[in-house]
């Protein structure tokens, strides 16, 4: 599983012009299930992100986690994080999980944030989504469950 994490002041996702998820301060997480992921990976990656110290403390140092800070999460599925650009000019996506598996994994990933008590909004798997955000910092971090 892969995730691109962005610390945000606010973020939202729209489908067909309608806001289906929005948060205030917290994390926008673009998530991609990969072929061969085991069922435990969504929860493991969520646990790691929940403890990731990327929010400022009183001294302004990145020393607080989402759990410490009490922020929200917006989880948006994005299979293009599986892009293989090693050959040619057109990315390949064969390393992404099949759609049914991907949807289950992203739902389990979001559920792990909810289970931890984090206000969590979600995009719509497979939809043409429009994502808006105000990146705070900016802080953007790439995570891969293989790493």
QUIKA-V12488 format. One record per residue. N is the residue number from 1. SS is DSSP state (H for helix, E for strand, L for the rest). PHI is phi in radians with two decimals (* if undefined). OMEGA is omega in whole degrees, 0 to 359 (NA if undefined). Layout:
# QUIKA-V12488
[[N:SS:PHI:OMEGA] [N:SS:PHI:OMEGA]]
This chain:
# QUIKA-V12488
[[1:L:*:179] [2:E:-2.15:177] [3:E:-2.55:171] [4:E:-1.96:188] [5:E:-1.87:177] [6:E:-2.20:175] [7:E:-1.32:186] [8:E:-2.24:169] [9:E:-1.43:176] [10:E:-2.88:178] [11:E:-2.74:178] [12:E:-2.63:177] [13:E:-2.34:180] [14:E:-2.08:172] [15:E:-2.26:182] [16:L:0.90:176] [17:L:1.42:182] [18:E:-1.82:176] [19:E:-1.21:179] [20:E:-1.92:177] [21:E:-2.83:177] [22:E:-2.71:179] [23:E:-2.43:169] [24:L:-1.59:181] [25:L:-1.02:179] [26:E:2.77:184] [27:E:-2.21:166] [28:E:-1.67:183] [29:E:-2.14:174] [30:E:-1.54:188] [31:E:-2.15:180] [32:E:-2.39:173] [33:L:-1.42:183] [34:E:-1.89:176] [35:L:-1.01:179] [36:L:1.56:176] [37:L:-1.06:176] [38:L:-1.53:184] [39:L:-1.05:182] [40:L:-1.46:185] [41:H:-1.08:180] [42:H:-1.00:180] [43:H:-1.19:179] [44:H:-1.12:180] [45:H:-1.17:177] [46:H:-1.05:180] [47:H:-1.05:178] [48:H:-1.14:181] [49:H:-1.16:180] [50:H:-1.03:182] [51:H:-1.71:183] [52:L:-1.12:185] [53:L:-1.55:183] [54:L:-2.19:176] [55:E:-1.87:184] [56:E:-1.27:172] [57:L:-1.61:182] [58:L:-1.08:180] [59:L:-1.56:180] [60:L:1.51:179] [61:L:-1.50:177] [62:E:-1.24:187] [63:E:-2.50:181] [64:E:-2.16:179] [65:L:-1.68:175] [66:H:-1.05:178] [67:H:-1.16:178] [68:H:-1.13:187] [69:H:-1.41:181] [70:L:1.40:180] [71:L:-1.46:182] [72:E:-1.89:177] [73:E:-2.31:171] [74:E:-2.06:182] [75:E:-1.78:182] [76:E:-2.20:178] [77:E:-1.22:180] [78:L:-2.63:183] [79:H:-1.12:182] [80:H:-1.20:173] [81:H:-1.17:178] [82:H:-1.55:185] [83:L:-0.98:173] [84:E:-1.86:182] [85:L:-1.95:185] [86:L:-1.26:181] [87:L:-2.31:174] [88:L:1.17:184] [89:L:-1.92:180] [90:L:-1.90:181] [91:L:-1.14:174] [92:E:-1.85:184] [93:L:-2.19:183] [94:L:-1.17:179] [95:L:-1.49:176] [96:E:-1.29:177] [97:L:-1.14:174] [98:L:-1.00:186] [99:H:-0.87:182] [100:H:-1.09:178] [101:H:-1.18:180] [102:H:-1.08:180] [103:H:-1.08:179] [104:H:-1.09:181] [105:H:-1.15:180] [106:H:-1.16:176] [107:H:-1.10:178] [108:H:-1.14:178] [109:H:-1.07:179] [110:H:-1.11:180] [111:H:-1.08:179] [112:H:-1.13:176] [113:H:-1.18:178] [114:H:-1.07:181] [115:H:-1.10:178] [116:L:-1.47:178] [117:L:1.53:180] [118:L:-1.58:173] [119:L:-1.04:187] [120:E:-2.31:174] [121:E:-1.93:183] [122:E:-2.42:169] [123:L:-1.41:180] [124:L:-2.03:184] [125:L:-0.98:176] [126:L:1.41:181] [127:L:-1.49:171] [128:L:-1.42:186] [129:E:-1.84:174] [130:E:-2.00:185] [131:E:-1.88:177] [132:E:-2.08:179] [133:E:-2.73:167] [134:E:-2.02:182] [135:E:-1.26:183] [136:E:-1.71:177] [137:E:2.28:353] [138:E:-1.28:174] [139:E:-2.18:179] [140:E:-2.36:185] [141:E:-2.29:178] [142:E:-1.69:176] [143:E:-2.29:178] [144:E:-2.30:182] [145:L:-1.13:177] [146:L:-1.31:184] [147:L:-1.39:NA]]
